[in-house]
Amino acid sequence: MRHLVIVLAGAFALAGCTMIPDYFRPDSPAAETWPTGPSYLPASKATSVKIADIAWQDYFADAKLRQLIGLSLANNRDLRVAVLNIEKAQAEYRISQADLFPTINVGGSADITRTGRRNTTTGSAETTRSYSASVTVSAYELDLFGRIRSLNEQALEEYFSTVETMHSTQISLIGEVATAYLTLQADQEQLKLARDTLDSQQHSLDLTRQTFEKGIASALDVRQAETSVDTARLDIAQFTTSVAQDLNALTLLVGSSVPEDLLPDGVLGNVTAMSDVPGDLPSEVLQARPDVVAAEHSLKAANANIGAARAAFFPKITLTASNGSVSDAMSTLFKAGTGGWSFAPDIVLPIFDMGSNQANLDAAKVDKSIEVATYEKTIQTAFREVADALAQRGTIDDQLAAQQSLVDSTAASYYLSTERYKKGVSSYLDVLDSQRSLYTAEQDLINIRLDKQANLITLYKVLGGGWQQPVQAAAR
C-alpha cells in the first residue's frame, strides 16, 4: 500500500499543465450605439434602468398574467427539457472530472480445486485452495500534457452554455405566455366589438326594412344593410374560433389547463408599468443576454478542445498498479509473508498515424472558427432584434394617437351620414360606408393597442430580462 500511495502522489505532482490557447473575446461585430432617426425615441427619453436586472415578477403588472407565467415555469415541457439538459451536462462534466483521478478498486477471490486420485502423483484425491485480496489502480493516465484537463474544461464550458440556454428558453417562454395572454385579450375584445356591431347593424337593418315597407327606402338599401349584418356575423364566427385557438395556445405554453379565474376579462390593458426605453449601450445590453453568453461559453469549449487535440501529439503514460495478499488459507491471508505488489507503467508515443492527430487538431481549430462566427452572428441577431423593437417603440405612440383620432373622426362621420340619410340628403350607401369605416378603424385600434403591449414584452425579451428571481426572494 505504501508503494501504491507513493506512485499516485508522484502522478498528481507531475500532472497539471494544459495546452489550451489563451482565450480572447472576439470584438463585437455590432455597432457601438443604437440606431437613430425618425423611427427611434430621442436619447433624452431613455431610462437608465437595465431591464436585465428586473425580475419578471417585478416587470409584469397584471396579477393573472404573473400567475400564468408561474404555472408555465413549473409545467412547460420545453423548459423542463432545458432543465434536464442542464442535469445531463452536469453529469457529463462530473464524468470528465472523474478522469482526472485514479480509479481504485478493492477485490478478493477464492479458487478451490479438487483433483481426483487418478490424476495425482500421490494416488490420493487432493484439494487445493487459493485466496487473494488486492487494491488495484487500472490504466490511470498521467495527465502530463493536459489532455484530460482540457477535455474537463471543455465539458465545464458546455455545462455553462447549457445553463444559459435554459435561461434563454425561460425568457422566451415568459414572453410567449405574455404575448399569448395579450392576444387572447385582444381577440376577446374583437369578438365583443363584432357582437356590438352586429347588434347595431341588425337594428339598422330592421329600421331599413320598416322604411322599405313604407316605401321610403329602396330594396338596394335593404340589401346593403344585410351585407353589413352578414359581415359582422362572419367576424363573430371567426373571432370565436380565434379565441378558442388562443386559449389552446396558452394552455400548451402553460403546460396544463388554464384555471378559469386566470383567464383575461376581455379588455386589453397594460401588462407592464414600463414607459421608457433603456439607455444602455449595445455592449452592455447584448452581453447580458443569455443566448450571447451561451454562445461565448460554446466558443470557450471549442477553444479548450484545441488543448486536448494538441496534447495528443505527446506521449500518453498510463499506470496500472496493485497491492495485495495471496494465501492458501483464509486464516493466513493477511499475515506476514503473503503480501505482494505489482507496478506496470505504460507509455505510448505517436510516431506515424497517417496525419490523424493533425487532422483532429485542424478540425478542433475549424470548430473554434465556427463558434466564433456563431458567437458573432448571435450578437448581430441580438442587435437587430433590439433595434427592431426600439424602432417600433419609437413610433407606436404616434400610431396609437393617429388611430384613435381616426376612430373619433369616423364615428363623427357615421353620425353625420346617418342624420343626413334620415333627412333624405344622402343615400344609405354613405351610411354603410361610414359604418364600415368605423368598424374597421375600431378593429385596427385594438390591433395597435396589442402591438404596443407586445412591443414592451419584446423589449423585455431582447434586452435580456426575464429569468432572474425577485430581489426579495433572492435575499431570503
N, C-alpha and C positions, 0 to 999 in steps of 0.2 A: 504493500500500500504506500509505503514511503517513497519508493521509486516512482510509482504512478503519479503521486502528488507532485514530485519534482518535475516530471515530464510536462504535466499540464500547466504548472506555473511558468515554466520556460516558454511554453506555447503562447500563453497570454501575454508574456512580456515582449515577444517578438512581433505579435500581430498589432495592427493599429493604423497604418497609413493607408491612404487611398489614392487613386489616380483620377479622381473626378476633376474635370476642368473647373476653373474659377467661374462662378456664375455672375453674370451682369444682366440686369433687367434691360430688355430692348427699349429703345427710345419709342415713345408713343407716336403712332402714325396719325393721330388726330390733331386737329387744330388746338392752339393754346387757349382760345376763347370760344364762347358760344357764338353762333351766327347772329348777325344784327340786320335790321332792316324793317320795312313796314309790317312784316308778319310777327315781329317779336316785341315784347314789352321793353321799355327802356330799363337800363340797368338800375336806375334810381328806384324803381318799383320792386326790385327783387329783395327777398328776405335773406338774412344771413343764417337762418336756421338750416341745419343739414338734415335732409329727410332721412338719410341713412341712420341717424341717431334717434329717430322717432319710432317707437314700437307701434305695431298695427293697432293694438288696443287703444292707444292714445290718439291715433290718427282718425279712425272712423268714428263718427258721431252717432250713427244710427244703432240703437241698442239691439234691435233684432238682427241687424247685419253682423254685429260683433258676435252674437251667439251662434249664428250660422257659420261664421268663419271658424269659431272654436270647434264646432262639430266637424267641419271639414278637415281640420288639422288632426282630429282624432280618428277619423274614419276613411278619409280619401285613400283609395288603393294606390294611386300613383305615388303619393307621398310615402305611403307605407313601404313600397318597393324601394324608394330612395333611402329610407332609414335602414332597411335591411341590407342595402348595398354598402352602407357605412359599416355595419356589423361584419359583413363579409370582408371588406377591405381591411378592417381592424384585425380580423383573424389571419388574413394573409400576411399582414405586417408582423404579427407575432410569430408566424411560421418562419418568415425570413429572419427575424431577430434570433430565433432559436438556433439557427445555423451558425451563429457566432460562438456558440458554446458546445462543448463536447457532450455527446450522449453517453451517459454512464448507466450500465445495466448490471444487475446482480442476478446471477443464475446458479442453479445447482442441478446435478444429475446423478442418477444411480444406474449402474449396469450390473445385473446379476445374471450369470450364465451357468447353466448346468450341462456337463459333458458326460455322456454315457460311458460305462466301464470299458466297452469295446474300443473306445477312441482315446483312452488314456494310457499312459505308459505304466501306470501302477496296477492296472486291471480293476480299479475301483472307480465308481462314479465320483466326479468332482464338481464342486460348486465354487465358482469364483465371483467375487464381489469387488466393485469399484465405485467409490463415491467421490464426488468433486463439488466444490463451491468456488465461485470466482466473481471478481468485479472486473468488467471489461469496458474499454473505450474502443469503438469501432469506426475506423476511417474518418477520424476527425481532421478536417482541413485546417492547416495553419494559414490564417488569412494575412500572409506577409505582404501581399501587394494590394490588399483592399478589395478583392473581387466580391467577397460576401458582404462587406460593409457597404460597398457601392450598391449592391442589389437591395440591401436593407434600407439604404437611403432612398432608393427608387420606390420601394414599397411604402415608405413613410409619406413621401410626397403624393403618391397616388391615393393614399388614405385621406390626406388633407384635401385633395382635389374632390374626392367623393363627398366629403363633408360640405364643401362649398357648393357642390352640385345640388345637394339636398336643400341647402339654404335657398338656392335659386329656384328650385322646384316649389319650395314653400311660398316664396314671394309670388311666383306665377299663380299658384293655387289661390292665394288670398285675393289677387287681382281678378282672377276668373270668377270667383264666388261673388265678389262685389259687383262685377260687371253683369253677371247673370241676374243678380238681385235687382239691379237697376233696370235691366232690360225687361224683366218681368213687371216691374212697376210701370215702365213706360207703355208696355203693351196693355196692361190693365187700364191705364188712363186712355189709351187709344180706343179700347173697347167701350169704355164709358162714353167717350166723345161720339163714337159711332152710334151708340144707342140713343144718346140725347139728340143727335142729328136725325136719326130715324123718326123719333117722336115728333120733332119739329116738322120734318118733311111730310110725315104722314098727316099731320094736322093741316099743312098747306095743301096736300092732295085732296083731303076731304073738303076743304073750302073751295078748291078749284072745281071739284065735281059739282058742288052745290051751285056755284055760279054758272057752270056749264048747263045745268038743268034749267036755270032761269034764263038761259040764252045770252048771258053776259060773256062768259069765257068760251073759248073755242075748243074743239076736240084736240087741237095741237097743244094747247095749254095743259090739258089733262094728261096727254101722253108725255109731255116734258116733265111734268110733276111726278109721274110714275117712274120715269128713268132715275130721278133723284132718289126716290124711295128704294128702288131696286139696288142702286149703287150702295146706299147705306146698309141694306140687308147683306149685300155681298161682303162689305167691310166687317160687319159684325161676325159673320161666319169665319172670315179669315183671321181676325184678331182673337176670336175664341180658340181657334186652333193654335195660334201663336202663343197665347197664354198657357195652354196645356203643354206645348213643347218647351216653353221657357221653364216651366216647373219641372219637367223631366230633366232638362239640362242641369238645373240647380240641384236636383236630387242626386244626379250622377256625381257632381262635384262634391257635394256634402258627404256622399258615401253611405247615406241612409235616408230614410223617409224624412221629409221636412215637416216638423210639427206645425199644426195649423196656426198656433199662436205666433209663429215666427214668420209667417207669410206677410209680404208687404200689403199695405192698405189701399193700394191702387193710386196713390198720389205721389208723383215723382218729387222727391225732396233732396236736400243736401246730405251727402254721406260723410262729408268732412267739413271742418271749420277752416280749412286752409284757403287763403285768398290770394297769396302772392307766390311767385316762383322763386326758386333758390338762387342765391348769388354766388355759389361756389364755382371755382374754376373747373374745367373738364378733368384735369389731372386729379383733383380732389374727389370729384364725383365718381369717375369711372373706376378708380382703384378701389372704391368701396363696394362695387357691385360684385356679388358672389360669383357670377359667371366669369368675370375677368380674373378674379382671384383664383378660381378653379383652373382656368387656362394657364395661369402662371405656375401653379403647382404641377400641372402636367408637363410644362416646359422644364421645370426643375427635375422632375422624374426622368425625363429623357436625357438631361444633362448628366444625371447620376449613372445612367445606364452606359454612358460612354466610358466611365471609370471602370465598370465591370468588363467591358469589351477590351480595354487596354490591358487589364490585368491578365487576360487570357494568354497574352504573349509571353508571360513569365512562368517560371516553374510552379507546379502545383504540388505541394507537400501535404501528405496525409499521414496520420499516426493511428496505429492500432496497438493497443496495449491491454494486458490483462494481469491480474494478480489473484492467486487463489491457492487452494489446497486440494490434494488428491490422496485418498486413503482407501484401504480395502475393508475398512470398518467405520461405521458411523461414529463410534465412540472415540476414535482416534483422528477424526477428520481435521480437527483444528489444533492438534497437538504439535509440538516441535518436530521438525524434520519432515513435515508433509507439505510445506509451502513451496510455491514456485511462481515465477512471473515470466512474462514474455513482452518484448517490445519490438514492433515491426514498423519502422518508418518507410514511407514510400514516396518517391519523387518522380514526377513526370515533367520532362522539358519538351515543349513542342519544337520540332525541327522542320518537319515537312507535313503540311496539311492541305496542299493544293489551294492555298490562299483563303481557307475557311475563316481563320481568325481575322484576317484583314477585311474580308467581306463583312463579317459581323461588326467590326469597328466602323466600316463605311456605312453600313445600314444604321448603326446607332447614331452616327453624325447626321445622316439624312433625316432620321426620326426627329432629332432635335431641330433641324431646319423646318421640318413640317410643323412642329409645335410652336416655333417662333412665328411662322406665318399664321397659324391658327390663333395664337395669342393676339397678334396684330389685327387680324380680321375681327376678333371678338371686341376689341377696343373700338374699331371703326364702326361696327354694327351698333355698339352701345352708344357711341357718339351720335349716330344717325337717329336712333330711337329717341334720345333725349331732345335732339334738335327738332325732330318732327313734332314731339309733344309740346315743346316750347312754342313752335310756330302756330300750332292750333290754339294754345293758351293765349297767345298774343292777340288773336282776332275773335275769339269765341264770344267775348262780351259784346263786341260790336255786332256780331251776327245775331246774338240774342236780342239786343236792343232794336235792331232793324226789323227782326221778325215780329217782335211784339208790336212795333209801330205798324207793320203790315197787317197784323190781326186787327188792330184798332181801326185802321183805315177801311179794311174790307168789311168789318162789322158795320161801320157807318154807311158804307156803300150799299150793303144789303138792306139796311133800314130805309135808306132813301129810295132805292129802287122799288122796295115793297110799297112804300107810300105813293110813289108815282104810278105804280101799277093799279093801286086801289082807286086812284083818281082818273085812270084812263089815259095818263100821259105817256107811259112806257108799256112795252109788251111784257108778257110773262117771261120771255127769253132773257130779258135784262135781270129779272128777279132770280131766275135759275142760275145765270152766270155768276151773279154776286154771291148767291148761296154756296155754289161750288167753290168759288174763290175763298170764301170764309172758311169752309170746311178744310180745304187743302192747307190754308195758312195756319189753322189751329193744329193740324196734324204735324206740319213742319216745325211749329213752335215746340211741340212735345219732343220731337227728334233732336232739336238743337239743345234743349234743356238736358236731354240724355247725353248728348255729345259733351256738354260742359262737365257734367259729373263724371263721365267716363274718362275725360281728359285728366281730371285730378287723380283718378285711380292709376291711369297710365303713367303720369308723372311720378307717382309714388313707386311704381314698379321699376321704371327705367332709371330712377335715381338711387336705387339700391336699398330702399327701405323695406320693412315688412316682416322680418323674421325675428327681430330682437324681442326679448321679453320686456315688459314694462319696468321702469326704474324701481317701483315699489316692490315688485316681485323679485327682482334681482337682489335687492337689499336683504330680503328675507332669506 
